[in-house]
């Protein structure tokens, strides 16, 4: 926490975990490092051509060209919101009527991070509680810290958040008179960051049921982050958590084009319960006075002109190769080391690695600097655990395979193997 | 204030003034209305060609094309920040060394509204105090309300904020033991919204001196909003308030391309005191995880390829015609009505109109609906006054001439004249 005089409480709370800047400094200081740390997307498959094509189409319509360069509305570009909702319903195999939803509940932001922040900021006061998986996406944990909110970790396994553990935590808070402070459950429902686990269908339904059952004067919301939904490399898509909330009063579904198309264009969105739309837009207007309209017109054209699905096929093929390269390298260089194991994800951008229990993977531990010396950077798993967790394993690692080439991935994993051997010896 | 259960304090505070949505609803319900209300920019001079040219140049460089579509950094695109700082220094006739400033203090955001919000959110706790002109930009007043902050109005005249009034207010707060709650002074230093007044050079220096003199354990900052600096239609540019702070510890200078180039591309920035950069970036990372990189590469190219200054010339010429049309129409249709007067701005997008004291221009007053019936929409001046003001005149109107054509402006002002006559009669 920053102690500088004259700062707001929020600014002091925000000054907590500086892992990202630490890692970036390491990467800058060692330019030959293979970074298996950054959650960036593959540079080579970024959609230059589809973006150019979409812009050509946009420029061919003078009225739309002008409109794209003018202010938009706080809620976002209507035709884009329409397509976003359509795609979600189609993927879930539902109709708008079945899901009690309309485009008035679709809010577009400059990246889904803004949407997640706005929803959190509209629901949460300092000392409120959000249940999060242990582990969870660390940038969202940063949002909660920034708001002075308690992130309470709930056990997860290879099917994601464990409903029984959520139930127990909620019952415990009810018994201690703190249930009114539990405002939300956060879940990356597809290929979680960092664990790459997807929540099973049965559990999706169970989580919605739990949130509704424990809702009192205020609802307990589920904030469903679907950022990786479309980065599936094998197996069948499953319906969103939102699809198990036909009343539409419980789940906020957040989506993003940053992973599936371009993080530089930075368009995200959320499908909100009706009663949250007004409050979120009230805050949004004050914070951003509207997200970039140009980017929304661009992404609308990308979707409307079917440039998106072709691109998805292309990046899926590329990431499929990379995940295979990662898993093969792990098999070759890490499997022989006793006590090292990992999941085999069918999507997303991460492999979540467990080392022997006595290996501390943190930046202050024995492994981290050796790994850097050997030529590889990773995210220490401990940064992915909510501040209030029953478990805080020190022996986990998040490997990202989005940015490096297959060859670099191989070198990086081999380097990691060498570093681990030095430490477990 | 919203009273819905389960909302955060902030969301409830944000739900205050709904004037913008009220006005937009009116405009939608009466599509033939001439809107002299919206602060949008002229649709016809939006920079379609310069944007196309800049993108052509960007696409011709494969490495930069890819980089533009990838994630950027939280602080923003380096080469853009360099040009922004250079332009500010050049306009102020100073060097970086004289101004104790470097590009590490330049933060780029998706519109300057985000920058203003981030600075406010990093400095201000609920019940803190910000001194603002009476009147002031109402969206910034909305930010302060959203943060639970007290916006205290200070008297202004045709040279802007009156330093003696600021001095008195600060002395009063010191006497009442509340000086530690005064964290900032907000000023739109060029062609203020709504009054179109620019702060005189002498007063710029005096305001900086006052802020420094009253600074105690924490500094009192001046948040200088330069959004309209480049929309000058006559007379000479004057140095920024920032230029009178050679130590660079007091003034935050916020800038924007939304008025001078394109609000749809939505790139803004701030030049911050060094000690505020870390806190602002800490919050920014949590809120937006980086502003759209694509837009920053685009605006960098626009500046670097000299596409910006040509465009500025073009829109200045267009707005010069519109302001002349507004002032001529006012002379013809409003001057004959006793008690009606207005300033003659040399820049910006607004004419600030004073009606006879007994005319209430508010949405609930006698004039507003008559004006709508006659065919014109305006912003009632009362929405532009800080919540804690010694004065709250009900007889002011903000007219915006950015969007309508000269012909529409003429019709709108004529309609307003008819409506006023009905009310003063």
Interface residues (C-beta under 8 A of the other chain):
Chain A: X2 X4 X5 X6 X7 X8 X9 X10 X11 X12 X14 X15 X20 X40 X41 X43 X44 X46 X47 X48 X51 X52 X55 X59 X62 X65 X66 X67 X68 X69 X70 X71 X72 X110 X111 X113 X114 X117 X121 X122 X123 X124 X125 X128 X139 X142 X143 X145 X146 X183 X217 X218 X219 X258 X262 X263 X264 X265 X266 X275 X278 X279 X280 X282 X283 X285 X286 X287 X288 X289 X290 X291 X292 X293 X294 X295 X297
Chain B: X2 X4 X5 X6 X7 X8 X9 X10 X11 X12 X14 X15 X20 X40 X41 X43 X44 X46 X47 X48 X51 X52 X55 X59 X62 X65 X66 X67 X68 X69 X70 X71 X72 X110 X111 X113 X114 X117 X121 X122 X123 X124 X125 X128 X139 X142 X143 X145 X146 X183 X217 X218 X219 X258 X262 X263 X264 X265 X266 X275 X278 X279 X280 X282 X283 X285 X286 X287 X288 X289 X290 X291 X292 X293 X294 X295 X297
